[in-house]
């Protein structure tokens, strides 16, 4: 057991860090005012049907309408058919505007996109996922042994009520679960579904019917595994809540939950705060002296690998190979830590040796195999780039903790003072042709005004002579370097 989970709780937010061998692997943040909604069940109201997109917009009481695609609409499965080979009924024949519809959030709102919905409800427990509309039993693919799969299926079937019409997915953690634990999970999930159905009968559309567990509780349900040695919580109230929750739902984990009462803040003790700051930086230094440059855009994330100051190997090919190997492990960790999703392009340092390329790709896939989020690696392209995707289920760490710079508006750069000076001169020229003021006054930042008073004073004087009007200068400290105003006096 070499994994620790550290839970930092304040009234405004909960932060969870997964630490392996002293390094932070994942960081999850849940704020009180903006809890994630994946797993929540709503009674939605159809506000618009778009036949051309085979989708509908559903009002579930959020700021933006949520999105429902025809492929996410559940319909009864006919014996011998799978959903993949069943043609979809056109969405306009299934839903209509004003209709009340029970839906579940499968993807949180990201950027300008609303939440994504499904009409197939699934309720997660500790060992099972309940599918009240789908009468079959599925087994996690990570349980590889056919004998073990059949044994779990038999144990589950034995504890199911005779009136059970729903289905179940057996989670990986159920591999060692007893019949009693499975029965307890079945009872909890069926009771939750009964409550949801009863709620739907008496509430108005756009109401919340069921909310998934909070982040601290989901830690015990989803994150803890055999490698987890300890779960530390720095809030006594949250610790007590988790201890009670563990005793009822995850008794095998209860002994690993501890209250941290040390004088130093928990995240300072484990250097988590510094790790968070590094996770928000473009540059990630490698131990060898190389470094990564990570750039996140709306469409994709690009990662560039550089040797930097690493010159320690016997020859240049070995230097590149060792840097790329270290980068593969660091990239996998950074994707988890920053929660980067969507299309990801990795530009490893060019390798002539085909064997080296295969080993780097193999090492990357091995490091990514520990990711709990679905990842697909397509290998090296003709341009020598590794193309991969990582399922995007929630906002990245940078989007949760940061916002675009109001000065550069996310460009990462601003115009130089000299460029702004020339913009001002052109603007005065334009306005002098339309208006006839007594004087033009330039209001700008200190850097721009200083340049007008010194190196650009001759150009300003030439402009005044040309337009025949005086131009005065005024410093406004609240303006950024790019901002200015021209006042007609």
C-alpha positions in Angstrom: 0.0 0.0 0.0 1.8 3.2 -1.2 -1.2 5.5 -1.8 -2.5 8.1 0.5 -5.6 10.3 0.1 -5.5 13.7 1.7 -8.8 15.6 2.2 -8.7 19.3 2.9 -12.1 20.8 3.9 -13.1 24.5 4.3 -16.6 25.9 4.4 -16.2 27.1 0.8 -14.6 24.1 -0.8 -13.3 20.5 -0.5 -10.0 19.4 -2.0 -8.8 15.8 -2.4 -5.2 14.9 -3.4 -4.1 11.4 -4.3 -0.5 10.9 -3.3 1.7 8.0 -4.5 5.3 7.7 -3.3 5.3 11.3 -2.3 4.0 12.7 -5.6 0.6 14.1 -6.2 -1.2 12.1 -8.9 -4.7 13.6 -8.9 -6.3 16.7 -7.5 -10.1 17.1 -7.2 -11.8 20.3 -6.2 -15.4 20.7 -5.3 -16.7 24.2 -4.4 -19.8 24.6 -2.3 -21.4 27.1 -4.7 -20.6 25.0 -7.8 -20.8 21.3 -7.0 -20.3 18.9 -9.9 -23.6 17.6 -11.3 -22.5 14.3 -12.9 -24.8 11.6 -11.6 -27.6 13.9 -10.6 -31.1 13.0 -11.7 -33.5 15.7 -12.7 -37.1 16.0 -13.9 -36.3 18.0 -17.0 -38.5 20.0 -19.3 -37.9 19.8 -23.1 -37.5 23.4 -24.3 -36.4 22.8 -27.9 -36.1 19.9 -30.3 -33.6 20.1 -33.2 -34.3 17.4 -35.8 -31.3 18.5 -37.9 -28.9 17.8 -35.0 -31.0 14.9 -33.7 -30.9 16.4 -30.3 -32.9 18.4 -27.8 -32.3 21.1 -25.2 -33.6 20.3 -21.8 -34.2 22.8 -18.9 -33.1 21.2 -15.7 -32.9 24.4 -13.7 -29.3 25.4 -14.5 -28.0 28.6 -16.0 -27.8 27.0 -19.5 -30.1 24.4 -21.0 -28.7 20.9 -21.0 -28.1 18.8 -24.2 -29.7 15.4 -25.0 -28.7 13.5 -28.1 -30.8 10.8 -29.7 -28.1 8.3 -29.0 -28.5 9.0 -25.2 -32.2 8.2 -25.2 -32.9 4.9 -23.7 -35.3 2.5 -25.4 -36.2 -1.1 -24.4 -33.7 -3.6 -25.8 -35.1 -6.3 -28.1 -33.8 -9.8 -27.4 -30.8 -10.6 -29.6 -30.1 -6.9 -30.4 -27.5 -4.5 -29.1 -27.9 -0.7 -28.9 -25.0 -0.3 -31.4 -26.8 -2.1 -34.2 -30.3 -0.8 -33.5 -31.2 2.2 -35.7 -32.3 5.2 -33.7 -35.9 6.4 -33.9 -35.8 10.1 -35.0 -35.8 12.3 -31.9 -38.8 14.4 -33.0 -40.9 11.2 -32.7 -39.7 10.5 -29.2 -39.7 13.9 -27.4 -41.7 17.1 -27.8 -41.4 20.7 -26.5 -42.9 21.1 -23.0 -42.6 17.3 -22.2 -41.4 16.4 -18.7 -38.5 13.9 -18.9 -36.4 12.2 -16.2 -32.8 12.7 -17.2 -29.4 12.1 -15.6 -26.3 14.3 -16.1 -23.4 12.3 -17.7 -21.1 15.3 -18.3 -20.8 18.6 -16.4 -21.1 21.9 -18.2 -17.7 22.8 -19.8 -16.9 26.3 -21.0 -19.9 27.5 -23.1 -21.4 24.0 -23.4 -24.3 23.0 -21.3 -24.5 19.7 -19.4 -24.9 16.5 -21.4 -27.8 14.2 -20.4 -29.0 10.7 -20.8 -32.4 9.2 -20.1 -30.9 5.9 -19.0 -30.5 6.3 -15.3 -27.7 4.6 -13.4 -27.1 4.8 -9.7 -23.6 4.0 -8.4 -23.1 2.1 -5.1 -19.9 0.8 -3.5 -19.7 -2.5 -5.4 -22.5 -2.2 -8.0 -24.0 0.2 -10.4 -27.8 -0.1 -10.6 -29.6 0.1 -14.0 -33.3 0.2 -13.2 -34.4 0.3 -16.8 -31.9 -2.4 -18.2 -32.6 -6.0 -17.1 -29.1 -7.6 -17.4 -26.0 -8.1 -15.4 -22.6 -6.8 -16.6 -19.2 -7.5 -15.1 -16.3 -5.0 -15.1 -13.8 -5.8 -17.9 -11.0 -5.4 -15.3 -12.1 -8.6 -13.7 -10.3 -10.8 -16.3 -10.7 -14.3 -14.8 -13.7 -16.0 -16.4 -14.1 -18.2 -13.3 -14.2 -15.2 -11.0 -16.7 -13.4 -13.3 -19.1 -16.3 -13.2 -18.6 -16.7 -9.4 -19.5 -13.0 -8.9 -22.5 -13.3 -11.2 -23.7 -16.3 -9.2 -23.3 -14.5 -5.9 -25.2 -11.4 -7.1 -28.0 -13.4 -8.7 -28.5 -15.3 -5.5 -29.1 -12.1 -3.5 -31.4 -10.3 -6.0 -35.1 -10.0 -5.0 -37.5 -12.1 -7.0 -39.3 -9.0 -8.2 -36.1 -7.4 -9.6 -36.7 -5.9 -13.0 -33.5 -3.8 -13.3 -30.0 -4.7 -14.0 -26.6 -4.3 -12.4 -23.0 -3.6 -13.4 -20.5 -5.3 -11.1 -17.6 -2.9 -10.3 -14.0 -4.0 -10.1 -14.0 -3.5 -6.3 -16.7 -6.2 -6.0 -14.1 -8.9 -6.9 -13.6 -9.6 -3.1 -17.1 -8.6 -2.0 -19.1 -11.0 0.1 -22.7 -12.0 -0.6 -23.7 -9.8 2.4 -22.0 -6.8 1.0 -23.6 -7.3 -2.4 -27.0 -7.7 -0.7 -26.5 -4.5 1.3 -25.6 -2.6 -1.9 -28.7 -4.0 -3.8 -31.0 -2.9 -0.9 -29.4 0.6 -0.8 -29.6 1.1 -4.6 -33.2 -0.2 -4.9 -34.3 2.1 -2.0 -32.6 5.1 -3.7 -34.4 4.4 -7.0 -37.8 4.0 -5.2 -37.2 7.5 -3.7 -36.4 9.0 -7.1 -39.5 7.6 -8.7 -41.7 8.8 -5.8 -40.1 12.3 -6.1 -40.8 12.5 -9.8 -44.5 12.0 -9.2 -44.9 15.0 -7.0 -42.4 17.7 -8.0 -42.5 20.2 -10.8 -40.3 20.0 -14.0 -36.7 21.3 -13.6 -36.5 19.8 -10.1 -33.6 17.8 -8.7 -34.7 14.3 -7.9 -31.4 12.8 -6.8 -28.0 14.2 -6.0 -24.8 12.2 -6.2 -22.6 12.0 -3.1 -20.3 14.9 -2.2 -16.6 14.7 -3.1 -15.5 13.5 0.3 -18.0 10.6 0.2 -17.2 9.7 -3.4 -13.6 9.3 -2.2 -14.6 6.3 -0.1 -16.9 4.9 -2.9 -14.8 5.4 -6.0 -11.1 6.2 -5.1 -10.1 3.8 -2.4 -8.5 0.5 -3.5 -6.1 -2.1 -2.1 -3.2 0.3 -2.6 -4.7 3.0 -0.4 -3.0 2.9 3.0 -4.5 5.9 4.7 -7.2 8.6 4.2 -6.5 11.8 6.2 -9.1 14.4 6.8 -8.3 17.8 8.4 -11.9 18.6 9.4 -13.3 16.8 12.5 -16.9 17.2 11.3 -16.1 15.8 7.9 -14.0 13.0 9.5 -17.0 12.0 11.7 -19.3 12.1 8.7 -17.0 9.9 6.6 -16.4 7.5 9.5 -20.1 7.0 9.9 -20.5 6.6 6.1 -17.7 4.1 5.9 -19.1 2.0 8.8 -22.5 1.8 7.0 -21.4 1.5 3.3 -17.7 0.7 3.1 -16.8 -1.2 6.4 -13.5 -2.5 4.9 -12.3 1.1 4.6 -13.4 2.5 7.9 -10.1 1.7 9.7 -8.1 3.7 7.1 -10.0 7.0 7.7 -8.0 9.2 10.1 -8.5 12.7 11.5 -5.5 15.0 11.0 -5.1 17.4 13.9 -1.5 18.5 13.4 -0.4 22.2 13.9 0.8 22.6 10.3 -1.9 22.6 7.6 -2.2 19.2 6.0 -1.5 20.4 2.5 1.5 22.4 3.6 2.9 19.3 5.4 2.7 17.3 2.1 3.7 20.3 -0.1 0.4 20.1 -2.0 0.0 23.8 -2.3 3.3 24.2 -4.2 2.3 21.3 -6.4 -1.0 23.0 -7.3 0.9 26.2 -8.3 3.2 24.1 -10.5 0.2 22.4 -12.1 -1.1 25.8 -13.2 2.2 26.6 -15.0 2.9 26.1 -18.7 6.4 24.7 -17.9 7.0 21.4 -16.1 10.6 20.7 -15.2 11.9 17.1 -15.5 14.4 15.7 -13.0 16.9 15.1 -15.8 17.1 18.8 -16.7 14.6 18.6 -19.6 11.2 20.2 -19.5 7.6 20.1 -20.9 5.6 23.0 -22.3 1.9 22.4 -21.9 -0.6 24.6 -23.7 -4.3 24.2 -23.2 -6.7 25.6 -25.9 -10.4 25.3 -26.5 -9.9 22.5 -29.1 -7.0 20.6 -27.8 -3.9 20.4 -25.5 -0.4 20.4 -26.9 2.6 19.1 -25.0 6.1 19.8 -26.2 9.1 17.9 -24.8 12.5 19.6 -24.7 16.0 18.4 -23.6 16.7 21.7 -21.8 20.0 21.4 -19.8 20.2 17.6 -19.9 23.5 16.5 -21.5 24.3 13.5 -19.2 23.9 10.5 -21.5 26.7 9.0 -23.5 25.6 10.3 -26.9 22.9 12.5 -28.3 20.5 9.6 -29.2 20.6 8.3 -25.6 20.1 11.8 -24.2 16.9 12.2 -26.3 15.7 8.7 -25.5 16.1 9.1 -21.7 14.4 12.5 -21.8 11.5 11.1 -23.7 11.2 8.2 -21.3 11.0 10.5 -18.3 8.6 12.8 -20.1 6.2 9.9 -20.8 5.8 9.2 -17.1 5.5 12.9 -16.3 2.9 13.5 -19.1 0.7 10.7 -17.8 0.8 12.2 -14.3 0.2 15.8 -15.5 -2.8 14.7 -17.5 -4.3 13.3 -14.3 -3.2 16.1 -12.1 -4.5 18.9 -14.4 -7.5 16.8 -15.6 -6.8 17.6 -19.2 -9.2 16.0 -21.6 -10.2 16.0 -25.3 -7.6 15.8 -28.1 -4.0 15.8 -26.8 -1.0 16.1 -29.1 2.5 15.2 -27.7 5.6 16.4 -29.5 8.4 14.1 -28.2 11.9 15.0 -29.2 12.5 13.4 -32.6 14.0 9.9 -32.4 15.6 8.2 -35.4 15.8 4.8 -33.7 12.5 3.0 -34.3 13.1 0.8 -31.2 13.4 3.9 -29.0 10.1 5.2 -30.4 8.4 1.9 -29.7 9.7 1.9 -26.1 8.7 5.5 -25.4 5.2 4.8 -26.7 5.0 1.6 -24.7 6.1 3.4 -21.5 3.5 6.2 -22.2 0.7 3.6 -22.5 1.9 1.8 -19.4 1.9 5.1 -17.4 -1.6 6.0 -18.7 -3.0 2.6 -17.7 -3.3 3.8 -14.1 -5.6 6.6 -15.2 -9.2 6.0 -14.0 -10.5 8.1 -17.0 -10.7 6.4 -20.4 -7.7 7.1 -22.6 -7.0 6.2 -26.2 -3.4 6.5 -27.7 -3.1 6.4 -31.5 0.7 6.2 -31.7 3.1 8.3 -33.7 1.7 10.1 -36.7 3.6 10.8 -40.0 4.8 14.0 -38.5 6.3 12.3 -35.5 3.6 13.4 -33.1 1.7 11.2 -30.6 -2.1 11.7 -31.0 -4.3 10.6 -28.1 -7.6 11.4 -26.5 -8.7 11.5 -22.8 -12.3 11.5 -21.9 -13.4 15.0 -20.7 -16.0 14.7 -17.9 -15.4 17.9 -16.0 -13.5 21.2 -16.2 -9.7 21.0 -16.1 -7.9 22.2 -13.0 -6.9 25.5 -14.7 -10.5 26.2 -15.7 -11.7 25.6 -12.1 -9.0 27.7 -10.4 -8.2 30.4 -13.0 -9.8 32.7 -15.5 -8.5 34.4 -18.7 -6.3 37.4 -17.9 -8.3 40.6 -18.3 -5.3 42.4 -19.7 -4.3 40.0 -22.5 -7.7 38.3 -22.7 -6.1 34.8 -22.7 -3.6 35.5 -25.5 -0.7 35.3 -23.1 0.9 38.5 -24.5 0.2 42.2 -24.7 1.1 44.9 -27.2 4.3 46.8 -26.5 4.1 50.4 -25.3 5.5 51.5 -28.7 2.8 49.6 -30.6 0.2 51.3 -28.4 1.8 54.7 -29.1 1.4 54.2 -32.8 -2.2 53.0 -32.3 -2.9 56.3 -30.5 -1.3 58.4 -33.2 -3.4 56.7 -35.9 -6.6 57.1 -33.8 -5.9 60.9 -33.3 -5.4 61.2 -37.1 -8.7 59.5 -37.8 -10.6 61.6 -35.3 -9.1 64.8 -36.5 -10.7 64.2 -39.9 -14.2 63.8 -38.4 -14.2 66.3 -35.5 -12.8 69.8 -34.8 -12.0 69.9 -31.1 -9.9 72.6 -29.3 -7.5 69.9 -28.1 -7.0 66.1 -28.0 -6.1 64.6 -24.7 -4.5 61.1 -24.5 -5.3 59.1 -21.4 -3.1 56.0 -21.1 -0.8 53.9 -18.9 2.4 55.2 -17.4 4.6 53.2 -19.8 2.8 54.7 -22.9 2.9 58.3 -21.6 6.6 58.0 -20.7 7.3 56.8 -24.3 5.4 59.8 -25.7 7.4 62.2 -23.5 10.8 60.6 -24.5 11.5 58.5 -27.6 8.2 59.2 -29.4 8.0 63.0 -28.6 9.2 63.9 -32.1 6.5 61.8 -33.7 3.9 63.4 -31.4 5.1 66.9 -32.3 5.0 66.1 -36.0 1.3 64.9 -35.6 0.4 68.1 -33.8 1.9 70.2 -36.6 0.0 68.2 -39.2 -3.4 68.4 -37.6 -2.9 71.9 -36.2 -4.2 71.0 -32.8 -2.5 70.5 -29.4 -2.3 67.0 -27.9 -2.0 66.8 -24.0 -1.0 63.7 -22.1 -2.5 62.2 -18.9 -1.5 59.1 -16.9 -4.3 56.8 -15.7 -2.8 54.1 -13.3 -6.0 52.0 -13.6 -5.5 51.4 -17.3 -3.5 48.3 -18.5 -0.7 48.7 -21.0 -3.0 48.1 -24.0 -5.8 50.4 -22.9 -6.1 54.1 -23.7 -8.7 56.8 -24.3 -8.7 59.9 -26.5 -10.7 62.8 -25.1 -12.0 65.6 -27.3 -11.6 68.9 -25.4 
